[in-house]
Amino acid sequence: MEGYFVGWGTLALINAGLAQGKNRSGLNWFLLSLLLGPIATFLIVVLEKNHG
């Protein structure tokens, strides 16, 4: 069971990096990823990049 939590946390960190690459808040996406996991990864990849 411990491996599950480590993997989920690692995915959240990866998602934070992906979000920052698209000029989004890494912290917000990290927290969202803790709740949604792979669904958050899909949303980061599919949603358009911010132009601001």
CHARMM internal coordinates of N, CA and C (Angstrom, degrees):
IC EDIT
DIST 1 N 1 CA 1.4555
DIST 1 CA 1 C 1.5236
ANGL 1 N 1 CA 1 C 111.18
DIST 1 C 2 N 1.3309
ANGL 1 CA 1 C 2 N 116.45
DIHE 1 N 1 CA 1 C 2 N -31.74
DIST 2 N 2 CA 1.4640
ANGL 1 C 2 N 2 CA 119.96
DIHE 1 CA 1 C 2 N 2 CA -179.18
DIST 2 CA 2 C 1.5276
ANGL 2 N 2 CA 2 C 111.34
DIHE 1 C 2 N 2 CA 2 C -63.46
DIST 2 C 3 N 1.3110
ANGL 2 CA 2 C 3 N 117.72
DIHE 2 N 2 CA 2 C 3 N -36.06
DIST 3 N 3 CA 1.4629
ANGL 2 C 3 N 3 CA 121.92
DIHE 2 CA 2 C 3 N 3 CA 178.77
DIST 3 CA 3 C 1.5185
ANGL 3 N 3 CA 3 C 111.86
DIHE 2 C 3 N 3 CA 3 C -62.12
DIST 3 C 4 N 1.3091
ANGL 3 CA 3 C 4 N 115.83
DIHE 3 N 3 CA 3 C 4 N -33.41
DIST 4 N 4 CA 1.4606
ANGL 3 C 4 N 4 CA 120.76
DIHE 3 CA 3 C 4 N 4 CA 178.50
DIST 4 CA 4 C 1.5262
ANGL 4 N 4 CA 4 C 110.25
DIHE 3 C 4 N 4 CA 4 C -61.61
DIST 4 C 5 N 1.3216
ANGL 4 CA 4 C 5 N 117.21
DIHE 4 N 4 CA 4 C 5 N -45.00
DIST 5 N 5 CA 1.4649
ANGL 4 C 5 N 5 CA 121.34
DIHE 4 CA 4 C 5 N 5 CA -178.83
DIST 5 CA 5 C 1.5222
ANGL 5 N 5 CA 5 C 111.40
DIHE 4 C 5 N 5 CA 5 C -68.73
DIST 5 C 6 N 1.3219
ANGL 5 CA 5 C 6 N 116.86
DIHE 5 N 5 CA 5 C 6 N -37.65
DIST 6 N 6 CA 1.4647
ANGL 5 C 6 N 6 CA 120.72
DIHE 5 CA 5 C 6 N 6 CA 178.05
DIST 6 CA 6 C 1.5297
ANGL 6 N 6 CA 6 C 109.75
DIHE 5 C 6 N 6 CA 6 C -64.46
DIST 6 C 7 N 1.3111
ANGL 6 CA 6 C 7 N 117.27
DIHE 6 N 6 CA 6 C 7 N -44.77
DIST 7 N 7 CA 1.4629
ANGL 6 C 7 N 7 CA 121.71
DIHE 6 CA 6 C 7 N 7 CA 178.82
DIST 7 CA 7 C 1.5176
ANGL 7 N 7 CA 7 C 112.52
DIHE 6 C 7 N 7 CA 7 C -63.17
DIST 7 C 8 N 1.3248
ANGL 7 CA 7 C 8 N 115.90
DIHE 7 N 7 CA 7 C 8 N -41.93
DIST 8 N 8 CA 1.4669
ANGL 7 C 8 N 8 CA 121.13
DIHE 7 CA 7 C 8 N 8 CA 179.87
DIST 8 CA 8 C 1.5321
ANGL 8 N 8 CA 8 C 110.11
DIHE 7 C 8 N 8 CA 8 C -64.60
DIST 8 C 9 N 1.3269
ANGL 8 CA 8 C 9 N 116.85
DIHE 8 N 8 CA 8 C 9 N -41.98
DIST 9 N 9 CA 1.4608
ANGL 8 C 9 N 9 CA 121.38
DIHE 8 CA 8 C 9 N 9 CA 178.27
DIST 9 CA 9 C 1.5213
ANGL 9 N 9 CA 9 C 111.98
DIHE 8 C 9 N 9 CA 9 C -66.32
DIST 9 C 10 N 1.3206
ANGL 9 CA 9 C 10 N 116.26
DIHE 9 N 9 CA 9 C 10 N -39.18
DIST 10 N 10 CA 1.4655
ANGL 9 C 10 N 10 CA 120.46
DIHE 9 CA 9 C 10 N 10 CA 177.01
DIST 10 CA 10 C 1.5186
ANGL 10 N 10 CA 10 C 110.65
DIHE 9 C 10 N 10 CA 10 C -63.56
DIST 10 C 11 N 1.3075
ANGL 10 CA 10 C 11 N 117.20
DIHE 10 N 10 CA 10 C 11 N -42.65
DIST 11 N 11 CA 1.4613
ANGL 10 C 11 N 11 CA 121.11
DIHE 10 CA 10 C 11 N 11 CA 177.45
DIST 11 CA 11 C 1.5257
ANGL 11 N 11 CA 11 C 110.64
DIHE 10 C 11 N 11 CA 11 C -61.28
DIST 11 C 12 N 1.3176
ANGL 11 CA 11 C 12 N 117.63
DIHE 11 N 11 CA 11 C 12 N -40.11
DIST 12 N 12 CA 1.4628
ANGL 11 C 12 N 12 CA 121.17
DIHE 11 CA 11 C 12 N 12 CA 178.72
DIST 12 CA 12 C 1.5295
ANGL 12 N 12 CA 12 C 110.67
DIHE 11 C 12 N 12 CA 12 C -62.73
DIST 12 C 13 N 1.3329
ANGL 12 CA 12 C 13 N 117.38
DIHE 12 N 12 CA 12 C 13 N -39.90
DIST 13 N 13 CA 1.4652
ANGL 12 C 13 N 13 CA 120.68
DIHE 12 CA 12 C 13 N 13 CA 177.39
DIST 13 CA 13 C 1.5291
ANGL 13 N 13 CA 13 C 111.50
DIHE 12 C 13 N 13 CA 13 C -65.84
DIST 13 C 14 N 1.3076
ANGL 13 CA 13 C 14 N 116.72
DIHE 13 N 13 CA 13 C 14 N -41.67
DIST 14 N 14 CA 1.4660
ANGL 13 C 14 N 14 CA 120.93
DIHE 13 CA 13 C 14 N 14 CA 177.51
DIST 14 CA 14 C 1.5224
ANGL 14 N 14 CA 14 C 109.85
DIHE 13 C 14 N 14 CA 14 C -62.25
DIST 14 C 15 N 1.3177
ANGL 14 CA 14 C 15 N 117.12
DIHE 14 N 14 CA 14 C 15 N -43.31
DIST 15 N 15 CA 1.4574
ANGL 14 C 15 N 15 CA 121.04
DIHE 14 CA 14 C 15 N 15 CA 179.24
DIST 15 CA 15 C 1.5200
ANGL 15 N 15 CA 15 C 111.32
DIHE 14 C 15 N 15 CA 15 C -62.69
DIST 15 C 16 N 1.3256
ANGL 15 CA 15 C 16 N 118.00
DIHE 15 N 15 CA 15 C 16 N -37.90
DIST 16 N 16 CA 1.4644
ANGL 15 C 16 N 16 CA 121.20
DIHE 15 CA 15 C 16 N 16 CA 177.40
DIST 16 CA 16 C 1.5248
ANGL 16 N 16 CA 16 C 109.90
DIHE 15 C 16 N 16 CA 16 C -61.35
DIST 16 C 17 N 1.3168
ANGL 16 CA 16 C 17 N 117.15
DIHE 16 N 16 CA 16 C 17 N -42.21
DIST 17 N 17 CA 1.4672
ANGL 16 C 17 N 17 CA 120.90
DIHE 16 CA 16 C 17 N 17 CA 177.37
DIST 17 CA 17 C 1.5087
ANGL 17 N 17 CA 17 C 112.23
DIHE 16 C 17 N 17 CA 17 C -64.96
DIST 17 C 18 N 1.3255
ANGL 17 CA 17 C 18 N 117.12
DIHE 17 N 17 CA 17 C 18 N -41.96
DIST 18 N 18 CA 1.4693
ANGL 17 C 18 N 18 CA 120.72
DIHE 17 CA 17 C 18 N 18 CA 176.99
DIST 18 CA 18 C 1.5262
ANGL 18 N 18 CA 18 C 110.89
DIHE 17 C 18 N 18 CA 18 C -61.63
DIST 18 C 19 N 1.3106
ANGL 18 CA 18 C 19 N 116.48
DIHE 18 N 18 CA 18 C 19 N -42.90
DIST 19 N 19 CA 1.4643
ANGL 18 C 19 N 19 CA 121.00
DIHE 18 CA 18 C 19 N 19 CA -179.17
DIST 19 CA 19 C 1.5250
ANGL 19 N 19 CA 19 C 110.86
DIHE 18 C 19 N 19 CA 19 C -63.49
DIST 19 C 20 N 1.3308
ANGL 19 CA 19 C 20 N 117.03
DIHE 19 N 19 CA 19 C 20 N -43.41
DIST 20 N 20 CA 1.4591
ANGL 19 C 20 N 20 CA 119.90
DIHE 19 CA 19 C 20 N 20 CA 179.20
DIST 20 CA 20 C 1.5167
ANGL 20 N 20 CA 20 C 110.92
DIHE 19 C 20 N 20 CA 20 C -63.74
DIST 20 C 21 N 1.3173
ANGL 20 CA 20 C 21 N 117.45
DIHE 20 N 20 CA 20 C 21 N -33.44
DIST 21 N 21 CA 1.4632
ANGL 20 C 21 N 21 CA 121.72
DIHE 20 CA 20 C 21 N 21 CA 175.83
DIST 21 CA 21 C 1.5146
ANGL 21 N 21 CA 21 C 112.68
DIHE 20 C 21 N 21 CA 21 C -64.09
DIST 21 C 22 N 1.3217
ANGL 21 CA 21 C 22 N 116.36
DIHE 21 N 21 CA 21 C 22 N -22.23
DIST 22 N 22 CA 1.4663
ANGL 21 C 22 N 22 CA 121.62
DIHE 21 CA 21 C 22 N 22 CA 178.00
DIST 22 CA 22 C 1.5247
ANGL 22 N 22 CA 22 C 111.39
DIHE 21 C 22 N 22 CA 22 C -105.61
DIST 22 C 23 N 1.3250
ANGL 22 CA 22 C 23 N 116.22
DIHE 22 N 22 CA 22 C 23 N 22.92
DIST 23 N 23 CA 1.4756
ANGL 22 C 23 N 23 CA 122.72
DIHE 22 CA 22 C 23 N 23 CA 178.05
DIST 23 CA 23 C 1.5295
ANGL 23 N 23 CA 23 C 112.82
DIHE 22 C 23 N 23 CA 23 C 57.68
DIST 23 C 24 N 1.3211
ANGL 23 CA 23 C 24 N 115.39
DIHE 23 N 23 CA 23 C 24 N 41.77
DIST 24 N 24 CA 1.4624
ANGL 23 C 24 N 24 CA 121.28
DIHE 23 CA 23 C 24 N 24 CA 175.69
DIST 24 CA 24 C 1.5212
ANGL 24 N 24 CA 24 C 108.85
DIHE 23 C 24 N 24 CA 24 C -118.02
DIST 24 C 25 N 1.2956
ANGL 24 CA 24 C 25 N 116.52
DIHE 24 N 24 CA 24 C 25 N 166.41
DIST 25 N 25 CA 1.4565
ANGL 24 C 25 N 25 CA 121.56
DIHE 24 CA 24 C 25 N 25 CA -179.18
DIST 25 CA 25 C 1.5306
ANGL 25 N 25 CA 25 C 110.75
DIHE 24 C 25 N 25 CA 25 C -70.86
DIST 25 C 26 N 1.3241
ANGL 25 CA 25 C 26 N 115.51
DIHE 25 N 25 CA 25 C 26 N 114.30
DIST 26 N 26 CA 1.4590
ANGL 25 C 26 N 26 CA 119.94
DIHE 25 CA 25 C 26 N 26 CA 178.37
DIST 26 CA 26 C 1.5112
ANGL 26 N 26 CA 26 C 112.07
DIHE 25 C 26 N 26 CA 26 C -63.44
DIST 26 C 27 N 1.3328
ANGL 26 CA 26 C 27 N 116.73
DIHE 26 N 26 CA 26 C 27 N -39.05
DIST 27 N 27 CA 1.4649
ANGL 26 C 27 N 27 CA 120.39
DIHE 26 CA 26 C 27 N 27 CA -179.34
DIST 27 CA 27 C 1.5257
ANGL 27 N 27 CA 27 C 111.02
DIHE 26 C 27 N 27 CA 27 C -64.31
DIST 27 C 28 N 1.3171
ANGL 27 CA 27 C 28 N 117.09
DIHE 27 N 27 CA 27 C 28 N -45.86
DIST 28 N 28 CA 1.4716
ANGL 27 C 28 N 28 CA 120.09
DIHE 27 CA 27 C 28 N 28 CA 179.99
DIST 28 CA 28 C 1.5262
ANGL 28 N 28 CA 28 C 111.16
DIHE 27 C 28 N 28 CA 28 C -60.97
DIST 28 C 29 N 1.3235
ANGL 28 CA 28 C 29 N 116.43
DIHE 28 N 28 CA 28 C 29 N -43.89
DIST 29 N 29 CA 1.4605
ANGL 28 C 29 N 29 CA 119.58
DIHE 28 CA 28 C 29 N 29 CA -179.04
DIST 29 CA 29 C 1.5229
ANGL 29 N 29 CA 29 C 111.63
DIHE 28 C 29 N 29 CA 29 C -71.74
DIST 29 C 30 N 1.3362
ANGL 29 CA 29 C 30 N 117.44
DIHE 29 N 29 CA 29 C 30 N -30.85
DIST 30 N 30 CA 1.4586
ANGL 29 C 30 N 30 CA 120.45
DIHE 29 CA 29 C 30 N 30 CA 174.78
DIST 30 CA 30 C 1.5256
ANGL 30 N 30 CA 30 C 109.51
DIHE 29 C 30 N 30 CA 30 C -61.40
DIST 30 C 31 N 1.3269
ANGL 30 CA 30 C 31 N 115.98
DIHE 30 N 30 CA 30 C 31 N -48.72
DIST 31 N 31 CA 1.4684
ANGL 30 C 31 N 31 CA 120.33
DIHE 30 CA 30 C 31 N 31 CA -178.85
DIST 31 CA 31 C 1.5259
ANGL 31 N 31 CA 31 C 111.11
DIHE 30 C 31 N 31 CA 31 C -65.12
DIST 31 C 32 N 1.3253
ANGL 31 CA 31 C 32 N 116.49
DIHE 31 N 31 CA 31 C 32 N -41.35
DIST 32 N 32 CA 1.4633
ANGL 31 C 32 N 32 CA 120.34
DIHE 31 CA 31 C 32 N 32 CA 178.11
DIST 32 CA 32 C 1.5255
ANGL 32 N 32 CA 32 C 110.43
DIHE 31 C 32 N 32 CA 32 C -63.60
DIST 32 C 33 N 1.3220
ANGL 32 CA 32 C 33 N 116.17
DIHE 32 N 32 CA 32 C 33 N -37.44
DIST 33 N 33 CA 1.4622
ANGL 32 C 33 N 33 CA 120.80
DIHE 32 CA 32 C 33 N 33 CA 179.73
DIST 33 CA 33 C 1.5217
ANGL 33 N 33 CA 33 C 112.27
DIHE 32 C 33 N 33 CA 33 C -66.74
DIST 33 C 34 N 1.3195
ANGL 33 CA 33 C 34 N 116.90
DIHE 33 N 33 CA 33 C 34 N -31.11
DIST 34 N 34 CA 1.4641
ANGL 33 C 34 N 34 CA 118.97
DIHE 33 CA 33 C 34 N 34 CA 176.67
DIST 34 CA 34 C 1.5279
ANGL 34 N 34 CA 34 C 110.63
DIHE 33 C 34 N 34 CA 34 C -63.20
DIST 34 C 35 N 1.3293
ANGL 34 CA 34 C 35 N 116.31
DIHE 34 N 34 CA 34 C 35 N -29.61
DIST 35 N 35 CA 1.4649
ANGL 34 C 35 N 35 CA 120.50
DIHE 34 CA 34 C 35 N 35 CA 179.07
DIST 35 CA 35 C 1.5261
ANGL 35 N 35 CA 35 C 112.29
DIHE 34 C 35 N 35 CA 35 C -87.62
DIST 35 C 36 N 1.3356
ANGL 35 CA 35 C 36 N 116.80
DIHE 35 N 35 CA 35 C 36 N -42.92
DIST 36 N 36 CA 1.4606
ANGL 35 C 36 N 36 CA 120.61
DIHE 35 CA 35 C 36 N 36 CA -171.30
DIST 36 CA 36 C 1.5223
ANGL 36 N 36 CA 36 C 115.05
DIHE 35 C 36 N 36 CA 36 C -101.25
DIST 36 C 37 N 1.3232
ANGL 36 CA 36 C 37 N 117.55
DIHE 36 N 36 CA 36 C 37 N -21.25
DIST 37 N 37 CA 1.4626
ANGL 36 C 37 N 37 CA 121.43
DIHE 36 CA 36 C 37 N 37 CA 178.90
DIST 37 CA 37 C 1.5154
ANGL 37 N 37 CA 37 C 113.27
DIHE 36 C 37 N 37 CA 37 C 60.05
DIST 37 C 38 N 1.3269
ANGL 37 CA 37 C 38 N 117.34
DIHE 37 N 37 CA 37 C 38 N -124.47
DIST 38 N 38 CA 1.4682
ANGL 37 C 38 N 38 CA 121.48
DIHE 37 CA 37 C 38 N 38 CA -175.65
DIST 38 CA 38 C 1.5308
ANGL 38 N 38 CA 38 C 113.78
DIHE 37 C 38 N 38 CA 38 C -61.39
DIST 38 C 39 N 1.3054
ANGL 38 CA 38 C 39 N 117.40
DIHE 38 N 38 CA 38 C 39 N -25.70
DIST 39 N 39 CA 1.4708
ANGL 38 C 39 N 39 CA 120.15
DIHE 38 CA 38 C 39 N 39 CA 177.56
DIST 39 CA 39 C 1.5280
ANGL 39 N 39 CA 39 C 109.64
DIHE 38 C 39 N 39 CA 39 C -64.69
DIST 39 C 40 N 1.3339
ANGL 39 CA 39 C 40 N 117.22
DIHE 39 N 39 CA 39 C 40 N -38.71
DIST 40 N 40 CA 1.4616
ANGL 39 C 40 N 40 CA 121.12
DIHE 39 CA 39 C 40 N 40 CA 177.49
DIST 40 CA 40 C 1.5251
ANGL 40 N 40 CA 40 C 110.20
DIHE 39 C 40 N 40 CA 40 C -64.60
DIST 40 C 41 N 1.3198
ANGL 40 CA 40 C 41 N 117.71
DIHE 40 N 40 CA 40 C 41 N -38.82
DIST 41 N 41 CA 1.4639
ANGL 40 C 41 N 41 CA 120.85
DIHE 40 CA 40 C 41 N 41 CA 177.25
DIST 41 CA 41 C 1.5220
ANGL 41 N 41 CA 41 C 109.82
DIHE 40 C 41 N 41 CA 41 C -59.50
DIST 41 C 42 N 1.3089
ANGL 41 CA 41 C 42 N 116.53
DIHE 41 N 41 CA 41 C 42 N -46.00
DIST 42 N 42 CA 1.4663
ANGL 41 C 42 N 42 CA 121.32
DIHE 41 CA 41 C 42 N 42 CA 178.47
DIST 42 CA 42 C 1.5264
ANGL 42 N 42 CA 42 C 110.78
DIHE 41 C 42 N 42 CA 42 C -59.23
DIST 42 C 43 N 1.3299
ANGL 42 CA 42 C 43 N 117.48
DIHE 42 N 42 CA 42 C 43 N -44.15
DIST 43 N 43 CA 1.4582
ANGL 42 C 43 N 43 CA 120.88
DIHE 42 CA 42 C 43 N 43 CA -179.27
DIST 43 CA 43 C 1.5312
ANGL 43 N 43 CA 43 C 111.96
DIHE 42 C 43 N 43 CA 43 C -64.63
DIST 43 C 44 N 1.3208
ANGL 43 CA 43 C 44 N 117.36
DIHE 43 N 43 CA 43 C 44 N -39.89
DIST 44 N 44 CA 1.4591
ANGL 43 C 44 N 44 CA 120.43
DIHE 43 CA 43 C 44 N 44 CA 178.73
DIST 44 CA 44 C 1.5199
ANGL 44 N 44 CA 44 C 110.78
DIHE 43 C 44 N 44 CA 44 C -61.98
DIST 44 C 45 N 1.3149
ANGL 44 CA 44 C 45 N 115.80
DIHE 44 N 44 CA 44 C 45 N -42.88
DIST 45 N 45 CA 1.4621
ANGL 44 C 45 N 45 CA 120.58
DIHE 44 CA 44 C 45 N 45 CA -177.18
DIST 45 CA 45 C 1.5268
ANGL 45 N 45 CA 45 C 111.44
DIHE 44 C 45 N 45 CA 45 C -71.45
DIST 45 C 46 N 1.3159
ANGL 45 CA 45 C 46 N 117.61
DIHE 45 N 45 CA 45 C 46 N -39.46
DIST 46 N 46 CA 1.4670
ANGL 45 C 46 N 46 CA 121.13
DIHE 45 CA 45 C 46 N 46 CA -172.74
DIST 46 CA 46 C 1.5285
ANGL 46 N 46 CA 46 C 112.81
DIHE 45 C 46 N 46 CA 46 C -82.15
DIST 46 C 47 N 1.3284
ANGL 46 CA 46 C 47 N 117.90
DIHE 46 N 46 CA 46 C 47 N -37.73
DIST 47 N 47 CA 1.4587
ANGL 46 C 47 N 47 CA 120.47
DIHE 46 CA 46 C 47 N 47 CA -177.07
DIST 47 CA 47 C 1.5265
ANGL 47 N 47 CA 47 C 109.72
DIHE 46 C 47 N 47 CA 47 C -67.64
DIST 47 C 48 N 1.3402
ANGL 47 CA 47 C 48 N 115.21
DIHE 47 N 47 CA 47 C 48 N 146.50
DIST 48 N 48 CA 1.4507
ANGL 47 C 48 N 48 CA 120.30
DIHE 47 CA 47 C 48 N 48 CA -179.03
DIST 48 CA 48 C 1.5217
ANGL 48 N 48 CA 48 C 111.89
DIHE 47 C 48 N 48 CA 48 C -67.03
DIST 48 C 49 N 1.3219
ANGL 48 CA 48 C 49 N 114.50
DIHE 48 N 48 CA 48 C 49 N 153.06
DIST 49 N 49 CA 1.4546
ANGL 48 C 49 N 49 CA 121.30
DIHE 48 CA 48 C 49 N 49 CA 178.46
DIST 49 CA 49 C 1.5242
ANGL 49 N 49 CA 49 C 109.62
DIHE 48 C 49 N 49 CA 49 C -73.03
DIST 49 C 50 N 1.3411
ANGL 49 CA 49 C 50 N 115.92
DIHE 49 N 49 CA 49 C 50 N 138.36
DIST 50 N 50 CA 1.4671
ANGL 49 C 50 N 50 CA 120.70
DIHE 49 CA 49 C 50 N 50 CA 176.52
DIST 50 CA 50 C 1.5174
ANGL 50 N 50 CA 50 C 109.29
DIHE 49 C 50 N 50 CA 50 C -68.59
DIST 50 C 51 N 1.3183
ANGL 50 CA 50 C 51 N 116.34
DIHE 50 N 50 CA 50 C 51 N 140.07
DIST 51 N 51 CA 1.4595
ANGL 50 C 51 N 51 CA 121.16
DIHE 50 CA 50 C 51 N 51 CA 179.95
DIST 51 CA 51 C 1.5206
ANGL 51 N 51 CA 51 C 111.51
DIHE 50 C 51 N 51 CA 51 C -104.65
DIST 51 C 52 N 1.3272
ANGL 51 CA 51 C 52 N 117.87
DIHE 51 N 51 CA 51 C 52 N 12.60
DIST 52 N 52 CA 1.4562
ANGL 51 C 52 N 52 CA 121.74
DIHE 51 CA 51 C 52 N 52 CA -176.06
DIST 52 CA 52 C 1.4194
ANGL 52 N 52 CA 52 C 112.51
DIHE 51 C 52 N 52 CA 52 C -88.59
END
COOR INIT
IC SEED 1 N 1 CA 1 C
IC BUILD
